[in-house]
Amino acid sequence: FNFCNMAKIISDPIESYRGRIGKISYYIRESENMARKSSSNAKVSDAPAAVAQRKKFKRLTELTQGLAPVIQLGFPQRKRGLSPANAFMSLNKGICTVEEDNTVTVDYEQLLCAQGSLMEPEITATYSASTSRITFENTSMEDFGYCNADDKTYAMVLNTRYAGCRVIPLRERGENSSTSVTFPVTWEKGDLKVYIFATSANGKQASPSVCITLAEEA
C-alpha cells in the first residue's frame, strides 16, 4: 500500500481485520476498511506482552487467510460493517497462545469456522487409512425451532500442517445418508481436524461449527 497518513483499502487480502501489523493499524470506520500508518517516530513496543500479542495476531491472520473459503459460508449473521473475516478473527481471538519458547500454538478444538443461531447438525466422520478417504454420515433431523429439514450441512477439513482446508457440501439436514471424499495421501490423519456446521437453505443463517472426532475405520 501507499500510505500518507490514512488510507482507504479497496482490495486488501487481509480484508476487514482490526489490529496492527508493524506500524500499520487496520480498523473499520463507517463500514469502510481503513489503514493508518503510525508516526515514523513512534516506537514499536518490545515488551513481552506486546511481542506476544503481535505473534498471536500474525498467526490468527494466517489462519484467517487459509480458511477463507469456509469463513465466507460460515458467518452470514454478523454485525453490520463487519466482513466474514473480521467476524472470524473477533470470535477466535483467544485460540492462539505464545509458549515459553516463543512458538505459537493454536487450540484447534476451540476454533469456530461458523457461527449463528441455527442448531448444529448431527454428523460423524470416519477415516480410511487404506484409501485416504473420509466418510461423513448425516443423521436425519426433523423441523423444530432453529432446525430445518432443508438446511444445508457442511464439513470443513483443516490440515494443521499445511494450513489449508477443504470445504465439503454434505446432505440436507433432513436426510439420513453419507458422503465420501478422498484426500491426498500427504494429508495424514494426525494432521487433520474436522468441523461441521449448517446453513439455512438461502444461506442467510448458520449454526456454530463443531470440531468432531475423526474416527478410524476398523
Salt bridges, closest charged atoms under 4 A:
GLU32 OE1 - LYS8 NZ 3.65
GLU62 OE2 - LYS58 NZ 2.72
GLU62 OE1 - ARG59 NH1 3.59
GLU109 OE2 - LYS193 NZ 2.72
ASP151 OD2 - ARG173 NE 2.93
ASP191 OD2 - ARG161 NE 3.39
